[in-house]
Amino acid sequence: MEYRQLGRSGLKISTITLGTMTMGGKGNFSKVGNVGLDEARRQIDLCLDAGVNLIDTADVYSTGASEEIIGEALGGKRKAGVLIATKARFPMGDGPNDRGLSRHHLIEACEASLKRLKTDVIDLYQVHQWDGLTPLEETIDALDSLVRQGKVRYIGASNFSGWHLMKALAVSDRTLRQRFVSQQIHYTLEAREAEYELVPVSIDQGLGILVWSPLAGGLLSGKHRRGQSPEGTRQLAGWGEPPIRDEDRLWAIVDVLVAIAEARGVSGAQVALAWLLGRAAVTSVIIGGRTEAQLKDNLGAAGLVLTAEERQRLDQVSAPPVLYPYWHQLRTAKDRLGAADLSLLGPHL
């Protein structure tokens, strides 16, 4: 297992993170998975034995059940070196203040997560989504307070846009408060929109990237092919993420993915994960499994290194269009592009 520094922090995390949205199986989250305590213990042990050192969850996953299962599975006493990340923002009750990124909700949510996780500290506390009603000064100050109180060690964002991130980082810098060290985003061979703004801002501002749903809800596992999908999958259960806007493009990507996987004697999932781990600013991919077999297969991506020719084939079939203002920059600014610019425009020069 490889360990990479998380953004500008001194924290090192494994390139594979255990995701736990499948744990709990309550409400709408039953469409993703229904992993109970015993299976969760096995999955956690399997990942720790493989060198994974980060477990990612969120308070909203099965309305707290995922956090509770992790707390029980770890026995209220973490093994040395095990890191826990969780998130807050989404509704955890029916009251008007039971959601969002207000000081009230974040402090209350953090205390509740600590209790469910049976721990004294959260290693990476992430705001789960943008809140356009709460001033960022209030959100950043609340997160800073949690760090200074010793309840949180590092903070991160998830599902922000590029301008959201830059505004938040500017507030942190201006007010001398804690700064995001990472962002957790959706980024796959099929969905490369992050390369327009989120990857460049990570390079420029020193943020680590954690990737959620790196297999596009299983579509890039190699099990889904044009006109056929296996029973019992998230896609057939009606989860609805990610949205697929061009099915022909998706299946063209899958065809190349499967061809490379078959030639290498590995799964399509491993190829898709390995491609991500070679992308700029990506620190770790978050994997989860409905079954132990799925988890074991995904863990195999940690040791897979794609050749330059394999990467080029995958890049070409999945390349996003160069939108404005990037096509104009490509034509008129290519003499003075920085590292962040080149992460998107470099392949087109």
SVG drawing of the C-alpha trace seen along z (x, -y; Angstrom):
<svg xmlns="http://www.w3.org/2000/svg" viewBox="-39 -39 45 52">
<polyline fill="none" stroke="black" stroke-width="0.4" points="0.0,0.0 1.3,-3.5 0.7,-6.4 0.4,-10.0 0.5,-13.3 -2.9,-14.8 -2.7,-18.2 -0.4,-20.6 -0.9,-18.8 1.7,-16.4 -0.9,-13.6 -0.2,-10.6 -3.1,-8.4 -3.4,-5.2 -4.2,-5.5 -7.2,-3.3 -9.8,-4.5 -12.6,-2.3 -15.9,-3.9 -18.9,-3.0 -22.0,-4.2 -23.0,-0.6 -23.1,-0.1 -26.4,-0.4 -28.9,0.1 -31.5,-2.3 -34.0,-4.3 -32.8,-5.3 -29.3,-4.0 -30.5,-0.4 -30.3,-0.9 -26.5,-1.2 -26.0,1.7 -27.0,3.3 -23.8,4.3 -24.3,5.2 -22.0,5.2 -20.4,8.6 -19.7,8.0 -18.4,4.5 -15.9,6.0 -14.7,8.4 -14.4,5.6 -12.6,3.3 -10.1,6.0 -9.6,6.9 -8.8,3.3 -6.5,2.8 -4.6,6.0 -4.1,4.6 -2.6,1.4 -5.6,-0.9 -5.4,-3.5 -8.4,-5.7 -12.1,-4.9 -14.6,-7.4 -18.2,-7.9 -20.8,-10.6 -23.5,-11.3 -26.2,-11.2 -25.3,-7.6 -28.3,-5.6 -29.1,-8.4 -26.1,-7.7 -26.1,-3.9 -22.9,-3.8 -21.1,-5.8 -22.5,-3.6 -21.4,-0.4 -17.9,-1.8 -17.8,-2.7 -19.0,0.8 -16.7,2.6 -13.6,0.7 -14.8,1.6 -14.6,-2.0 -10.8,-1.7 -9.0,-2.3 -6.1,-0.3 -2.9,-2.2 -2.7,-4.3 -6.4,-4.0 -7.8,-7.3 -11.5,-8.2 -13.1,-10.8 -16.7,-11.8 -18.9,-14.6 -21.8,-16.9 -24.2,-19.2 -27.3,-17.2 -30.5,-17.0 -30.2,-14.9 -33.6,-15.9 -36.8,-17.8 -35.9,-21.1 -34.9,-24.2 -31.3,-24.1 -30.8,-20.3 -29.0,-20.9 -26.5,-23.2 -23.1,-24.6 -24.1,-27.0 -22.0,-27.1 -25.0,-25.6 -25.4,-22.6 -21.7,-21.8 -20.9,-21.8 -24.0,-19.7 -23.3,-17.3 -19.7,-16.9 -20.6,-16.0 -23.2,-13.5 -20.7,-11.9 -18.0,-11.6 -20.6,-9.8 -21.7,-7.4 -18.1,-6.7 -17.1,-6.1 -14.0,-8.2 -12.6,-11.4 -11.3,-12.9 -12.2,-12.9 -9.1,-12.9 -10.7,-14.6 -14.0,-16.5 -15.5,-17.4 -18.4,-19.7 -20.5,-17.5 -22.0,-20.1 -22.2,-23.8 -24.5,-26.0 -25.3,-29.3 -27.2,-30.7 -24.5,-30.5 -21.6,-33.0 -18.4,-31.2 -16.8,-33.2 -19.2,-31.4 -18.5,-28.0 -14.8,-28.3 -14.7,-29.7 -16.8,-26.8 -14.5,-24.3 -11.5,-26.2 -13.0,-26.0 -13.5,-22.2 -9.8,-21.8 -8.6,-24.0 -10.8,-22.0 -9.1,-18.8 -12.2,-17.2 -11.1,-17.4 -7.6,-17.3 -8.0,-18.4 -10.9,-19.8 -12.0,-19.3 -14.8,-20.1 -16.9,-17.9 -19.0,-18.7 -18.0,-22.4 -17.5,-24.3 -14.2,-25.9 -15.3,-29.4 -16.8,-28.0 -13.4,-26.5 -11.4,-29.6 -13.8,-31.8 -13.5,-29.4 -9.7,-29.3 -9.6,-33.1 -11.7,-33.4 -9.3,-31.0 -6.3,-32.8 -7.7,-36.3 -8.9,-35.4 -6.0,-33.1 -8.3,-30.1 -7.9,-26.5 -7.7,-25.8 -9.2,-22.9 -6.5,-20.3 -8.6,-18.2 -11.8,-18.0 -13.8,-14.9 -15.3,-14.9 -16.9,-12.7 -14.3,-12.0 -14.2,-9.0 -13.2,-8.0 -16.8,-8.7 -17.1,-11.9 -14.1,-14.2 -15.8,-17.5 -13.5,-18.0 -10.6,-18.6 -12.0,-22.0 -11.8,-23.7 -11.6,-21.3 -8.3,-19.6 -6.6,-22.8 -7.6,-24.5 -6.3,-21.5 -2.9,-21.8 -2.8,-25.5 -3.9,-25.6 -2.4,-22.4 -5.5,-20.4 -5.6,-16.6 -8.3,-14.9 -10.4,-12.0 -12.6,-10.5 -16.1,-9.2 -17.8,-6.7 -14.7,-6.2 -16.4,-3.4 -19.5,-5.5 -21.8,-3.5 -20.4,-0.3 -20.8,-1.2 -17.0,-1.1 -16.6,2.3 -16.5,4.1 -19.6,6.0 -21.9,3.6 -21.8,3.7 -23.9,2.2 -27.5,3.5 -26.7,5.7 -26.4,5.0 -26.1,7.6 -29.0,8.0 -28.7,6.5 -26.6,3.5 -26.9,-0.1 -27.8,-1.2 -30.8,1.2 -31.9,0.3 -32.6,-3.3 -29.9,-5.1 -29.6,-7.6 -25.9,-8.6 -24.0,-9.5 -26.2,-10.9 -25.2,-9.5 -25.6,-12.1 -24.1,-10.2 -24.6,-6.5 -22.7,-5.9 -19.7,-7.6 -20.0,-5.5 -20.0,-2.2 -17.1,-3.3 -15.1,-4.0 -16.2,-0.6 -15.1,1.2 -11.6,-0.2 -11.6,0.4 -12.6,4.1 -10.1,4.7 -7.2,3.4 -8.5,5.4 -8.7,8.6 -5.3,8.2 -3.8,7.6 -5.8,10.4 -7.4,8.0 -10.9,6.6 -12.3,3.5 -12.7,2.0 -9.0,2.3 -8.1,0.6 -10.6,-2.3 -9.2,-2.8 -5.6,-2.6 -6.3,-5.3 -7.6,-7.6 -4.6,-7.0 -2.4,-8.3 -4.2,-11.6 -2.9,-14.9 -3.7,-15.8 -5.6,-12.5 -4.5,-11.3 -6.9,-8.4 -9.9,-6.6 -12.8,-5.6 -14.0,-2.1 -16.8,-0.2 -18.4,3.1 -21.8,4.8 -19.7,8.0 -16.3,9.0 -15.4,10.3 -16.0,6.8 -13.9,5.2 -11.0,7.7 -11.1,7.0 -11.0,3.2 -8.1,3.5 -6.1,5.1 -6.0,1.7 -3.4,0.5 -0.7,2.5 -1.7,2.0 0.4,-0.3 -0.9,-1.1 1.5,-1.6 1.7,-4.9 0.0,-3.3 -2.9,-2.0 -3.3,-5.4 -3.3,-7.2 -6.1,-4.9 -8.2,-5.6 -7.5,-9.3 -8.4,-9.6 -11.7,-7.7 -12.8,-9.7 -11.4,-13.1 -13.8,-16.0 -14.4,-18.8 -12.3,-21.9 -14.9,-24.5 -14.7,-28.3 -12.6,-30.0 -10.2,-27.1 -10.2,-26.8 -9.4,-30.5 -6.6,-30.1 -5.3,-27.2 -5.1,-29.4 -3.8,-32.6 -2.2,-31.9 -0.2,-28.8 3.1,-30.7 2.4,-31.4 0.5,-28.5 1.2,-27.2 1.1,-23.7 -2.6,-24.0 -3.5,-25.2 -1.5,-22.4 -3.4,-19.7 -6.3,-20.4 -4.6,-22.0 -1.3,-20.2 -2.6,-17.2 -3.9,-19.6 -0.7,-21.5"/>
</svg>
